[in-house]
């Protein structure tokens, strides 16, 4: 036999037991868990209303509205982009200077002391 384990009006599990109706303790919040005989078509998440098992209505989520940043947010983003570009340019210039120094050392025969 199949038994739907129900809290409130929601099926939380389906148990197969040929010998006796399962008895579960309340959930941690103290809600009673009730066993109701059912068939194999019942599944977790179904609702038990007025003695009948029904599928819950699946609501379509509303699409998220397109986000339009404020003028202040745009100004902040532009400032961040400028800082990022300047930092990258500075790091690139530093790397180029270091490469030139190493190249000069190698041209001197690998000895920086002359």
C-alpha positions, 0 to 999 in steps of 0.5 A, a space after each residue: 500500500 502507498 501512503 502519502 505523508 502530509 504536513 498541512 495540506 502538502 505531501 512531503 513523502 510517499 511511503 510503501 508499507 504493506 503491513 501498517 499505516 506509518 506513524 511519524 512524529 511531528 516536524 521540528 516546528 510541531 506540525 503533525 504529520 498525517 499518513 493518508 492512503 494513496 496510489 502510486 500516482 501521488 508524488 511529493 509536492 502534491 496538495 491534499 485538499 478536501 480528501 483529494 490529491 491535486 497538483 499544485 498550480 505552477 505560477 509563471 514567474 514575472 519577468 524581471 524589468 530591465 534595469 536602467 541605472 541612474 545618472 549617478 550610477 552611470 557616473 560612478 561606473 564611468 569613473 571606475 572604468 577610467 581608473 581601471 584603464 589608467 591602472 592597466 596603462 600604468 602597469 603596462 608602462 611599468 612592465 615595459 620599463 622593466 623589460 627595457 632595463 633587462 634588455 639593457 642589462 643583457 646587451 651589457 653582457 648580463 652584468 649590471 655592474 659594468 
